[in-house]
Amino acid sequence: MTPKEAVLAQIRHEEVRPVPYTLALEQEVGQRVADYYGDPDWQNRLTPYMVRVSAVETNPLTPIDDVFAMDGYGGKWRMDRRPWHLETPPLSEPSFDDYEFPSPADFLRPESKSSAFETCEGRKDSFLVGSLGWGLFERSWNLRGFENALMDAIAEPDFYEEMLDRLTELYLAFVEYTVDLPIDGILFGDDWGDQRGVILGPERWRKFIKPRWACIYEAVHAAGKVAMSHSCGSVAEIMPDIVEIGLDVLESVQPEAAGMNPYDLKKKWGDKITFWGCLGSQSTIPRGTPDEISAEVTRLCTEMGKGGGYILAPAKPLQPETPTENAVALVEAFTNQSHA
């Protein structure tokens, strides 16, 4: 069975062993792992189950100076802090007057598409993912500022819907540009939740966000691709809606967020959606012992992997606070899975 076949089997809810995985590390952590193994090519230990490509630059950033950069919508970002953050949104008022909304052409990258074709050609045995980050909800607050966007959803609903409609048209164009790559799925990113729950609240999410993502997922399925989406935080309250609108794979699944215990989610929804992630990036990975990490990986593979519908991964890329021994323990546990 090739890596691609293993991932596709999981998405079809067919149990396969070993459980396919992804393991992303921030640069500093990756360097420490390389130093531990004494091998800059240590990542060759990892099976390339999934490979991402991109033909669209959904978040182009043009430097203004050593501190600030401008995004593709006219927002000003401060880049010298971690995480970098929005300093000045492009829309100070809930109006598109005197504002030129960007067109799809501002984000499409023919040179990246050519490179993506080459990568796909050389990675036919991997599950190939077209990456389209920064989704509808995130861009709504990027355009208006976080607090303003939340207030718009209440006080200026017509404007908020117009903004989301414009963004949806952009993303449909992004999908159209991406699906003729020889990829298997498209991965979106849109952080709907924080640690407590859905940021807009479930009802407003259902009103504003749900129907527009349903339209985008439908376009992905119409092209014969798998619909995948990343969301940080808790989306437990809207899991029935996420399943209803056809999301095939939910990525991140932060176990520290309210209601996001992966084993509970598996019992309720494991036959209807594939979970990708589930290993605690705020708990187990930075604070556990190597033995605890190994035990949790084994449990995830055994319980989440039962009957398929699971891709093993940290909920977030390994952060700088991850001890080297814990990062190495993850590498070893992922590549030498046991299923006692």
C-alpha positions in Angstrom: 0.0 0.0 0.0 1.4 3.4 -1.0 1.3 6.4 1.4 -1.5 7.9 -0.8 -3.5 4.7 -0.6 -3.2 4.6 3.1 -4.5 8.1 3.5 -7.4 7.5 1.1 -8.3 4.4 3.0 -8.5 6.3 6.2 -10.7 8.9 4.6 -13.0 6.1 3.3 -13.1 4.9 7.0 -11.0 1.8 6.3 -8.6 0.8 9.0 -5.0 0.6 7.9 -1.7 0.1 9.8 0.5 1.9 10.4 -1.7 4.9 10.8 -0.7 7.6 8.3 0.7 10.7 9.8 2.2 14.2 9.3 4.7 15.8 11.5 5.4 19.6 11.2 8.1 21.3 13.2 8.9 25.0 13.5 12.4 25.7 12.2 14.2 25.9 15.6 12.8 22.6 16.7 13.7 21.0 13.4 17.3 22.2 13.8 17.5 20.7 17.3 16.2 17.4 16.1 18.7 17.4 13.3 21.5 18.1 15.8 20.3 15.2 18.0 20.4 12.8 15.1 23.6 14.3 13.7 21.9 14.3 10.3 20.5 17.3 8.4 18.4 14.9 6.3 16.8 13.3 9.4 13.3 13.9 7.9 14.0 11.1 5.5 13.0 8.9 8.5 9.4 10.1 8.0 7.1 8.5 5.4 5.7 11.3 3.1 2.1 10.3 3.5 0.9 13.8 2.5 2.6 16.5 0.4 1.3 20.0 0.1 1.5 22.2 -3.0 0.2 25.6 -3.8 -0.7 27.6 -6.9 -2.3 30.5 -5.1 -0.6 32.9 -2.7 -3.6 33.6 -0.4 -1.5 35.8 2.0 1.0 37.8 0.0 3.0 40.1 2.1 5.0 43.0 0.7 7.6 44.5 3.1 7.1 48.2 4.0 10.2 48.4 6.2 12.0 46.2 8.7 9.0 46.0 10.9 5.8 46.3 8.8 4.4 44.6 5.7 1.3 45.0 3.6 -1.0 42.1 2.7 -2.8 41.6 -0.5 -5.9 43.4 0.7 -4.2 46.5 2.0 -3.8 45.5 5.6 -0.7 46.6 7.5 0.9 43.9 9.6 3.6 44.1 12.3 6.2 41.3 11.6 8.8 41.7 14.4 6.8 39.9 17.1 5.7 36.4 17.5 3.1 35.9 16.3 3.0 38.7 13.8 -0.3 40.6 14.0 -2.6 43.0 12.2 -1.7 46.6 12.9 -4.1 48.5 10.6 -7.0 46.9 8.7 -7.7 48.2 5.2 -11.4 49.0 6.0 -11.8 51.5 8.9 -15.6 51.7 8.3 -18.2 49.0 7.3 -18.2 50.2 3.7 -16.5 49.3 0.4 -16.7 53.0 -0.8 -13.4 54.1 -2.1 -11.9 50.6 -1.7 -10.9 48.4 -4.6 -11.5 44.8 -3.6 -8.7 42.6 -4.9 -9.4 40.3 -7.9 -8.4 36.6 -8.1 -5.5 37.5 -10.5 -3.8 39.3 -7.6 -3.3 36.0 -5.8 -2.8 33.4 -8.6 0.8 32.4 -9.2 1.4 30.7 -12.6 5.1 30.1 -11.7 4.0 28.4 -8.5 1.5 26.3 -10.4 4.2 25.1 -12.7 6.3 24.2 -9.8 3.4 22.4 -8.2 2.9 20.3 -11.3 6.5 19.2 -11.1 6.2 18.4 -7.4 3.0 16.3 -8.0 4.8 14.4 -10.8 7.6 13.5 -8.5 5.3 12.6 -5.5 2.7 10.4 -7.1 2.8 7.9 -4.2 1.8 10.6 -1.7 -1.6 12.1 -1.0 -1.3 15.5 -2.7 -2.9 18.5 -1.1 -3.6 21.8 -2.7 -3.1 24.4 0.1 -5.5 27.4 0.4 -5.1 29.1 3.7 -6.6 32.2 5.4 -10.3 31.5 5.0 -13.5 33.4 5.0 -13.9 34.2 8.7 -10.2 35.0 9.1 -10.2 37.4 6.2 -13.3 39.1 7.4 -11.5 40.3 10.5 -8.3 40.9 8.5 -10.3 43.4 6.4 -12.0 45.1 9.3 -10.0 44.3 12.4 -11.0 41.6 14.9 -13.4 43.5 17.2 -14.9 45.5 14.3 -15.7 42.3 12.3 -17.4 40.8 15.3 -19.5 43.9 15.8 -20.3 44.0 12.1 -21.8 40.6 12.3 -24.3 42.1 14.8 -24.7 45.7 13.9 -23.9 45.7 10.2 -25.1 42.2 9.0 -25.8 43.3 5.4 -22.2 44.7 5.0 -20.8 41.6 6.8 -22.6 39.3 4.4 -21.4 41.3 1.4 -17.9 41.1 2.6 -18.2 37.3 3.0 -19.8 37.0 -0.4 -16.9 38.8 -2.0 -14.5 36.5 -0.2 -16.4 33.4 -1.2 -16.2 34.4 -4.9 -12.4 34.8 -4.4 -12.1 31.4 -2.9 -14.2 29.7 -5.6 -11.8 31.2 -8.1 -8.9 29.9 -6.1 -10.5 26.4 -6.1 -11.0 26.6 -9.8 -7.4 27.5 -10.4 -6.1 24.7 -8.1 -8.2 21.7 -9.0 -6.6 21.1 -12.4 -3.4 20.2 -10.5 -3.1 16.4 -10.1 -4.0 16.6 -6.4 -6.2 14.5 -4.2 -7.6 17.1 -1.8 -7.7 20.8 -1.0 -6.9 22.1 2.4 -8.4 25.3 3.6 -7.6 27.2 6.8 -10.2 29.2 8.8 -9.9 29.4 12.6 -13.6 29.3 13.7 -12.9 28.7 17.3 -10.9 29.8 20.4 -10.3 27.7 23.5 -13.9 28.3 24.7 -16.0 27.7 21.6 -17.0 29.2 18.2 -15.8 32.8 18.1 -18.9 34.2 16.2 -21.1 31.9 18.3 -22.8 28.9 16.7 -25.9 30.7 15.5 -24.0 33.5 13.7 -21.5 30.9 12.3 -24.5 29.0 10.9 -25.9 32.2 9.4 -22.8 33.7 7.9 -20.1 31.2 7.5 -21.7 27.8 7.1 -23.6 28.3 3.7 -20.6 29.9 2.1 -18.2 27.1 3.1 -20.9 24.6 1.9 -20.7 26.3 -1.5 -16.9 26.0 -1.6 -16.8 22.4 -0.4 -19.4 21.6 -3.1 -17.0 23.0 -5.7 -14.2 20.9 -4.4 -16.3 17.7 -4.5 -17.5 18.6 -8.0 -13.9 18.5 -9.1 -13.5 15.0 -7.6 -11.3 16.2 -4.7 -11.4 15.7 -0.9 -12.5 18.8 1.1 -10.2 19.4 4.1 -10.1 22.3 6.5 -8.0 23.5 9.4 -9.6 25.2 12.4 -7.9 26.0 15.7 -9.9 26.0 18.9 -13.2 24.4 19.8 -15.7 23.6 17.1 -17.6 21.0 19.1 -20.8 23.0 19.0 -20.9 23.0 15.2 -19.7 19.5 14.5 -23.2 18.4 13.1 -23.0 21.4 10.7 -19.4 20.7 9.7 -20.4 17.1 8.8 -23.6 18.3 7.1 -21.9 20.7 4.7 -19.6 17.9 3.5 -16.2 18.5 5.1 -14.3 15.3 4.6 -11.3 16.0 6.9 -11.1 18.3 10.0 -7.5 19.2 10.8 -6.0 20.3 14.2 -8.5 19.0 16.7 -6.9 20.6 19.7 -7.7 18.4 22.7 -7.2 21.3 25.2 -10.1 23.3 23.7 -13.6 22.9 25.2 -15.4 19.8 24.0 -12.6 18.7 21.7 -11.6 15.5 23.5 -10.7 13.5 20.4 -11.9 10.2 21.8 -15.3 11.6 22.5 -15.4 13.2 19.0 -14.5 9.8 17.5 -17.4 8.1 19.3 -19.9 10.7 18.0 -18.6 11.5 14.5 -15.8 9.1 13.7 -17.9 7.3 11.0 -18.8 10.5 9.2 -15.6 12.6 9.1 -11.8 12.0 9.3 -9.9 13.7 12.1 -6.4 14.8 11.4 -4.3 15.9 14.4 -5.5 15.4 18.0 -2.1 15.2 19.8 -2.0 18.1 22.3 0.4 20.9 21.3 -0.4 22.8 24.5 -0.2 19.8 26.9 1.3 16.4 26.0 4.0 17.6 23.6 5.6 20.4 25.6 4.8 19.2 29.1 4.7 15.4 28.9 7.6 13.0 29.3 8.9 11.0 26.3 7.2 7.9 27.7 3.9 9.8 28.1 4.2 11.0 24.5 4.8 7.5 23.3 1.8 6.2 25.2 -0.5 8.9 23.9 0.6 8.2 20.3 -0.1 4.5 20.8 -3.6 5.3 22.2 -4.4 7.7 19.3 -3.4 5.1 16.8 -5.3 2.4 18.5 -8.6 4.2 19.4 -8.7 7.0 16.8 -7.4 4.7 14.1 -10.0 2.0 14.8 -12.3 1.7 11.8 -10.3 4.3 9.9 -11.1 8.0 9.8 -7.9 9.2 11.4 -4.6 10.8 10.4 -2.0 11.1 13.2 -0.5 14.6 13.8 0.2 17.2 16.5 -2.6 19.7 16.7 -0.1 22.4 15.8 3.5 22.3 14.4 6.0 21.6 17.2 6.5 25.0 18.9 9.9 26.4 20.2 9.0 25.4 23.8 9.0 21.7 22.8 11.9 20.0 24.6 14.3 18.3 22.2 13.8 14.9 23.9 10.0 15.3 23.4 10.4 16.1 19.7 12.6 13.1 19.2 10.1 10.9 21.1 7.4 12.0 18.6 9.6 11.1 15.7 10.3 7.7 17.1 6.7 7.1 18.1 5.3 8.1 14.7 7.8 6.0 12.7 7.7 3.0 15.0 4.0 2.7 15.8 2.9 0.1 18.3 -0.7 -0.8 18.8 -0.8 -2.8 22.0 
